[in-house]
Structures are given as structure tokens and as C-alpha cells.
Amino acid sequence: MIAQVARFAFQKPGHELRYHIGKTFWTLNGLLSKNVWTHNGYRRIYLYHVRKTAGTSIAFAFMRLTGRDPHFIEKRLARFAFAQSNGYRYVISSRLIRQGRYFFAYHHLPAYVVEPPCGETFKFTVLRDPVDRVISLYRYLAAPSADSSFSLTAPIEQRRWASEGFDRFLDRLPSYHLSNQLYMFSKSGSVDEAVDQLGKLDMVLRTERLDRDLDRLESALNLDLSLSRERPSIFPFVPTEAQRGRLEDLLKLEFEMLRQVDLLS
């Protein structure tokens, strides 16, 4: 294995080198170690990560189980798409997510694009008031320093969406990102389909009651998670009544989705 890594180092440039080194170490890790966690028939955990719902905070809580700084784990994820420490394995690659050889994985990609193995996977997501989520997304993208301490960052083109104020942001924001909670679980933006898919998850948390919902998650997984607020939206912005009204109108379908999901719980 070491010789193979060295050969790649001389033959492969840039990101291709990182990919081949990562692939080699992934194979080696799979041979040498197993995940330390299983519970109630579950062998892995997957988070459908809707942006600005506290997903990074939750992911970091799972990374802290290693006893290491979550930023260290995140840095490895950013470079190689997987990381392993003290028996816990994490992945963010759609290919590796499908393979299922991990303790915890998460991704912004929708459920119809990337799907973990059906069996033995605890699947959950976090939902948030639609207006608050989009405002938080704007404040995050409008703040150049918001990602300063993180390795996984927002693309530059997305930060341009927020470069000319909130009204222009709403003009530019693609439907998938505007109603990300809806399109995460329905390619066509169907409320019925999204509610059906959400009903199949093992748990749906809410950002507004995250401390209480985290207790439910810990109990379901038999884990002790330490939560801290990560990547807060610090850009100072309060929408006008007209801007909030416009946003509420744009998000009617997502509000209906949340209403129906709440009836299921």
C-alpha cells in the first residue's frame, strides 16, 4: 500500500493525487478497522443536510465522539472525502455514502441523487421555519468571513447571489436553494412526495427545538452528543415587512410541507 501511494505521488497532479491517495487509504482503513458503533440493528447514520438548519453543528457533535477537534475531521473530509479516528469513520462522498462503510455521513445532495444503503442505516434530517432559513442563508452568504475557520466552504458563485442586497438575492436564488427543504425530498417540488419521503426517515428534528430534539436523537442512537453552535449567520440584516411578505409567498409550498410533517409526528 505504501509503495502504491508513493507511485501516485510521482505520477498524479493536484486533486487527482488527493483522490488516489484517499482511495488507497480508504481501502486500507477498510481492511484494518471497523466502526465501534452499532445499536438496535443500525450500523451507520446518515444526515440529509439541509443548509442553515444547524446541520454543521450536528455533524460536529458526531465528530466530537472521536475525542478530537471536529475541525481536524472536517479538514480531512474536505481533502479526501472521508476521515477516520478512534474507530469512527466519516464520509461526504456520494460514492462512499452508497457503499455504506462508515459510522456517520452527511451531504447537501437531495435524497433522489445520493442514498445510503437501505438496511441498517439510521436516516434523519433537520427542518426549520422556511423564512428564517432563507434569511439565515442570505446572512451566511453575504458574510465573506463566515467560512474562515472551516474547510468545507460555500462556492464563490453562491456568495455572489448575496452581493447586491436581499431583493436581488431572492431574484437570483434557484428554486432548489430557495425551497431546499422541499427539493431535498422531491425532485419535482411535490409536497405530497416530500412528506411521504420524510415520513420514511427514522427521525425529523427541528432547528427551533434542537436541544430537546437532540435528547431524542441521543436516546435513539445510545450516544452522548455535545452540541455547539457552528457557522452562525453573523451578517447584520433584518428584512422589511415587504421582503418578509414576499418570502412567505415564495415559500408557501414549503410551509405546507412542514405543516403536514408536523401532523405526522
C-alpha positions as a printed NumPy array, in Angstrom:
array([[  0.   ,   0.   ,   0.   ],
       [  2.747,   2.494,   0.897],
       [  4.512,   1.819,  -2.402],
       [  1.262,   2.39 ,  -4.258],
       [  0.764,   5.765,  -2.538],
       [  4.346,   6.786,  -3.343],
       [  3.895,   5.842,  -7.008],
       [  0.772,   8.014,  -7.234],
       [  2.649,  10.905,  -5.635],
       [  5.066,  10.989,  -8.567],
       [  2.541,  10.302, -11.327],
       [ -0.61 ,  12.23 , -10.425],
       [ -1.004,  16.025, -10.128],
       [ -3.198,  18.093,  -7.78 ],
       [ -6.722,  16.895,  -6.997],
       [ -6.132,  13.625,  -8.882],
       [ -3.305,  12.816,  -6.482],
       [ -5.53 ,  13.515,  -3.475],
       [ -8.242,  11.315,  -4.958],
       [ -5.918,   8.332,  -5.487],
       [ -4.253,   8.706,  -2.094],
       [ -7.646,   8.958,  -0.462],
       [ -8.915,   5.919,  -2.352],
       [ -5.871,   3.918,  -1.297],
       [ -6.148,   4.888,   2.37 ],
       [ -9.897,   4.209,   2.275],
       [ -9.201,   0.645,   1.148],
       [ -6.511,   0.245,   3.814],
       [ -8.775,   1.58 ,   6.552],
       [-11.479,  -0.826,   5.493],
       [ -9.079,  -3.729,   5.953],
       [ -7.594,  -2.625,   9.264],
       [-10.509,  -1.304,  11.291],
       [-14.223,  -1.499,  11.904],
       [-16.66 ,   1.058,  13.249],
       [-17.016,   0.949,  17.015],
       [-20.764,   1.729,  16.969],
       [-23.82 ,  -0.431,  16.401],
       [-27.211,  -0.053,  18.062],
       [-30.628,  -1.667,  17.641],
       [-29.684,  -3.12 ,  14.268],
       [-28.159,   0.122,  12.982],
       [-24.559,   0.194,  11.746],
       [-24.385,   3.679,  10.238],
       [-26.02 ,   7.114,  10.496],
       [-26.915,   9.461,   7.643],
       [-27.967,  13.108,   7.819],
       [-29.807,  14.699,   4.901],
       [-28.181,  18.091,   5.391],
       [-30.486,  20.977,   4.516],
       [-28.485,  24.218,   4.572],
       [-28.88 ,  26.57 ,   7.548],
       [-30.775,  24.159,   9.749],
       [-27.885,  23.552,  12.221],
       [-26.595,  20.611,  10.185],
       [-22.945,  21.568,  10.663],
       [-23.466,  21.816,  14.422],
       [-24.952,  18.316,  14.459],
       [-22.225,  16.884,  12.218],
       [-19.566,  18.343,  14.524],
       [-21.328,  16.775,  17.517],
       [-20.859,  13.359,  15.888],
       [-17.228,  14.178,  15.097],
       [-16.531,  15.053,  18.742],
       [-17.165,  11.406,  19.626],
       [-13.615,  10.74 ,  18.392],
       [-12.206,  12.954,  21.151],
       [-10.587,  15.174,  18.524],
       [-11.281,  18.701,  17.33 ],
       [-14.101,  18.436,  14.745],
       [-12.242,  20.907,  12.535],
       [ -9.495,  18.28 ,  12.182],
       [-12.039,  15.718,  10.978],
       [-13.67 ,  18.257,   8.659],
       [-10.309,  19.16 ,   7.131],
       [ -9.691,  15.519,   6.242],
       [-13.186,  15.253,   4.801],
       [-12.548,  18.301,   2.628],
       [ -9.301,  16.801,   1.289],
       [-10.155,  13.123,   0.915],
       [-13.99 ,  12.851,   1.301],
       [-13.522,  10.526,   4.29 ],
       [-11.883,  10.603,   7.702],
       [-11.307,   8.076,  10.441],
       [-10.292,   8.489,  14.068],
       [-10.546,   6.238,  17.126],
       [-12.779,   3.738,  15.357],
       [-15.247,   6.285,  13.934],
       [-15.397,   6.677,  10.165],
       [-16.963,   9.686,   8.402],
       [-17.649,  10.288,   4.71 ],
       [-19.081,  13.055,   2.492],
       [-18.645,  11.494,  -0.959],
       [-21.825,  10.289,  -2.675],
       [-19.949,   7.206,  -3.898],
       [-18.748,   6.318,  -0.401],
       [-22.161,   7.1  ,   1.085],
       [-23.733,   4.497,  -1.194],
       [-21.105,   1.913,  -0.179],
       [-22.125,   2.216,   3.468],
       [-18.758,   1.651,   5.161],
       [-18.935,   4.44 ,   7.736],
       [-20.282,   5.494,  11.105],
       [-21.641,   8.908,  10.089],
       [-22.168,  10.645,   6.743],
       [-23.921,  13.772,   5.582],
       [-24.482,  15.639,   2.333],
       [-26.334,  18.602,   0.786],
       [-27.315,  16.491,  -2.226],
       [-31.021,  15.55 ,  -2.391],
       [-32.344,  12.137,  -1.46 ],
       [-33.036,  11.185,  -5.09 ],
       [-29.358,  11.745,  -6.004],
       [-27.483,  10.174,  -3.11 ],
       [-28.93 ,   7.406,  -0.992],
       [-27.208,   5.352,   1.732],
       [-27.868,   1.603,   1.949],
       [-31.475,   0.908,   2.918],
       [-30.718,  -1.632,   5.606],
       [-29.009,  -0.842,   8.927],
       [-28.91 ,   2.935,   8.293],
       [-30.417,   5.446,  10.713],
       [-31.618,   8.287,   8.48 ],
       [-32.6  ,  11.702,   9.756],
       [-32.796,  15.358,   8.829],
       [-33.377,  18.755,  10.427],
       [-36.064,  21.179,   9.259],
       [-36.54 ,  24.864,  10.058],
       [-39.052,  27.673,   9.646],
       [-38.726,  28.372,   5.887],
       [-38.476,  32.164,   6.164],
       [-35.896,  32.025,   8.948],
       [-33.845,  29.501,   6.986],
       [-33.64 ,  31.608,   3.81 ],
       [-32.822,  34.765,   5.78 ],
       [-30.074,  32.824,   7.554],
       [-28.766,  31.586,   4.201],
       [-28.605,  35.168,   2.934],
       [-26.785,  36.383,   6.039],
       [-24.326,  33.496,   5.718],
       [-23.572,  34.028,   2.036],
       [-23.347,  37.801,   2.469],
       [-20.62 ,  37.479,   5.131],
       [-17.203,  36.883,   3.474],
       [-15.659,  35.653,   6.737],
       [-18.415,  33.175,   7.617],
       [-16.309,  30.199,   6.479],
       [-12.975,  31.477,   7.79 ],
       [-12.438,  28.632,  10.274],
       [-13.917,  25.86 ,   8.124],
       [-12.536,  23.614,   5.389],
       [-15.87 ,  22.889,   3.7  ],
       [-16.99 ,  26.249,   2.332],
       [-19.662,  27.845,   0.156],
       [-18.817,  28.188,  -3.562],
       [-17.842,  31.687,  -4.661],
       [-20.666,  31.838,  -7.19 ],
       [-23.195,  31.316,  -4.39 ],
       [-21.734,  34.205,  -2.417],
       [-22.336,  36.37 ,  -5.497],
       [-26.064,  35.709,  -5.111],
       [-25.971,  37.808,  -1.923],
       [-23.635,  40.535,  -3.177],
       [-26.29 ,  43.127,  -4.102],
       [-28.821,  43.005,  -1.3  ],
       [-31.692,  40.783,  -0.242],
       [-34.111,  41.56 ,  -3.087],
       [-31.507,  40.698,  -5.727],
       [-30.642,  37.609,  -3.67 ],
       [-34.243,  36.382,  -3.971],
       [-34.2  ,  37.164,  -7.694],
       [-31.068,  35.083,  -8.204],
       [-31.677,  32.212,  -5.788],
       [-32.535,  28.989,  -7.692],
       [-35.722,  27.216,  -6.603],
       [-33.735,  24.277,  -5.288],
       [-31.902,  26.522,  -2.833],
       [-34.912,  28.713,  -2.049],
       [-37.067,  25.73 ,  -1.064],
       [-34.21 ,  23.407,  -0.188],
       [-36.221,  21.546,   2.439],
       [-38.847,  20.665,  -0.172],
       [-36.482,  19.831,  -3.045],
       [-34.234,  17.773,  -0.786],
       [-37.013,  15.172,  -0.777],
       [-38.802,  15.782,  -4.089],
       [-37.171,  16.403,  -7.455],
       [-40.346,  17.99 ,  -8.812],
       [-41.098,  20.086,  -5.728],
       [-44.136,  17.981,  -4.837],
       [-45.374,  18.469,  -1.274],
       [-47.003,  15.029,  -1.209],
       [-43.832,  13.284,  -2.369],
       [-41.625,  15.188,   0.088],
       [-43.938,  14.441,   3.008],
       [-44.006,  10.771,   2.026],
       [-40.196,  10.615,   1.913],
       [-39.839,  12.479,   5.206],
       [-42.253,  10.031,   6.787],
       [-39.872,   7.19 ,   5.93 ],
       [-36.975,   8.687,   7.891],
       [-36.134,   7.433,  11.353],
       [-36.311,  10.94 ,  12.792],
       [-37.055,  14.524,  11.766],
       [-35.615,  17.214,  14.033],
       [-36.487,  20.911,  14.152],
       [-33.953,  23.717,  14.498],
       [-36.315,  25.69 ,  16.74 ],
       [-36.313,  22.954,  19.389],
       [-32.912,  21.442,  18.707],
       [-31.842,  21.   ,  22.328],
       [-34.946,  18.94 ,  23.084],
       [-34.787,  17.022,  19.805],
       [-31.109,  16.24 ,  20.387],
       [-32.159,  14.339,  23.528],
       [-34.451,  12.217,  21.337],
       [-31.609,  11.591,  18.904],
       [-29.178,  10.593,  21.647],
       [-31.732,   8.197,  23.115],
       [-32.49 ,   6.598,  19.735],
       [-28.784,   6.083,  18.976],
       [-27.461,   5.453,  22.505],
       [-24.861,   8.2  ,  22.03 ],
       [-23.774,  11.164,  24.137],
       [-23.559,  14.127,  21.75 ],
       [-22.03 ,  17.5  ,  22.616],
       [-23.668,  20.287,  20.604],
       [-22.229,  23.744,  19.977],
       [-23.303,  26.438,  17.552],
       [-21.207,  26.232,  14.391],
       [-21.106,  28.552,  11.379],
       [-23.622,  31.108,  12.72 ],
       [-25.046,  33.707,  10.343],
       [-23.407,  36.898,  11.606],
       [-24.151,  39.4  ,   8.815],
       [-26.444,  42.118,  10.264],
       [-29.732,  42.056,   8.359],
       [-33.423,  42.351,   9.237],
       [-35.91 ,  42.108,   6.341],
       [-38.608,  44.704,   5.829],
       [-42.255,  43.693,   6.127],
       [-42.491,  43.744,   2.334],
       [-39.436,  41.497,   1.959],
       [-40.745,  39.07 ,   4.568],
       [-44.145,  39.025,   2.865],
       [-42.533,  38.274,  -0.486],
       [-40.535,  35.452,   1.036],
       [-43.578,  33.946,   2.753],
       [-45.386,  33.951,  -0.581],
       [-42.456,  32.262,  -2.335],
       [-42.306,  29.576,   0.354],
       [-45.99 ,  28.622,   0.564],
       [-45.377,  25.055,  -0.576],
       [-42.606,  24.549,   1.95 ],
       [-44.806,  25.863,   4.777],
       [-47.466,  23.376,   3.713],
       [-44.892,  20.584,   3.717],
       [-43.86 ,  21.419,   7.28 ],
       [-47.48 ,  21.615,   8.384],
       [-48.123,  18.108,   7.102],
       [-44.883,  16.753,   8.572],
       [-45.83 ,  18.164,  11.974],
       [-49.124,  16.268,  11.767],
       [-47.173,  13.008,  11.324],
       [-45.073,  13.493,  14.476]])
